[in-house]
Amino acid sequence: MGDRLRLSGEIIGRRYWKRVDHDRRAVPGINPDFPEGLNLSSTHKEHRNRLFGSLAAAASLGSRTEATLTYSRRDIFDQDPHIYPRLYQGVQNLEKAQITGVHQVDLAYNHQFRPGLDWQGNLGGALFSDQNRRLTVYQGLSWQALRQPRMQLEFNPHFYLAAYQTRREAYFSPGQYLALGLGLNFHRQFFRLPTLILQGTVQGVGQHGDWGPALGMGTGP
């Protein structure tokens, strides 16, 4: 829709199933052929179909600023990319989690101060199908300290906050999760070899009123 407004969306269809075991014991004495009683068991599968997806509208607010408004319907197995580490968002009890849907609205923005230095932010609110609510705030800088045709070095100081209304046993949701950290991305392409990617994140993480360090490392071709 022109150069100033872009629309995008996706539709995701998923089929869930779980196995349900039934165990019961026949009462002894009713059937003379089985005087000691009999263990009876059966198994069946429950199937459910769910439709998820998202719709996003991105607009240019100037020559160096862009904002994106996104509505999405997800489930708790989906991760928030580049914002919420998998270590701090996981399903702890599949039986209690059931199929928990999440309606989420996000406002993301990016402002370029100069080439190689961007300010990135995200503000999101989510309503869970179990009546829980979540607020997420992300602020970070993306600084390309080194940018060459075969080698790149990028630093990412950032702040992240996730605040839940209620803690649930089914999935990991502290009252507040706060992270202050520094990310590092290093790309190096060798002669006639694939690009080597090194990624690392050092964070100070606060949850349940306690603070502690968090370190993440990764590599890729």
TAVENMO-V897891 format. One line per field, one symbol per residue. ss: DSSP state (A for helix, B for strand, O for the rest). phi: phi as a letter, one per 30 degrees, with the letter a starting at -180 (. if undefined). Layout:
ss: ???
phi: ???
This chain:
ss: OOOOBBBBBBBBBBBBBBBBBBBBBBOOOOOAAAOOOBBBBBBBBBBBBBBBBBBBBBBBOOOOBBBBBBBBBBBOOOOOOOOOOAAAOOBOOAAAAOOOBBBBBBBBBBBBBBOOBBBBBBBBBBBBOOOOBBBBBBBBBBBBBBBOOOBBBBBBBBBBBBBBOOOOOOBOOOOBBBBBBBBBBBBBBOOOOOBBBBBBBBBBBBBOOBBBBBBBBBBBO
phi: .idcbbcbabbbcbbcbbccccbbbdddjdcddbdcibdcbbbbcccbcbcblabbbcbdcldbbbbbcbcbcbbdddcddhccdddcbbdcbddddhccdbcbbbccbbbcdaejbbcbbabbbbcddcidbbcbbbbacccddbbbecabbbcbdabbbbbcdbdcddbdadebbbbcabcbbbcbccdibddcccbbbcbccbahiccadbbbbabad
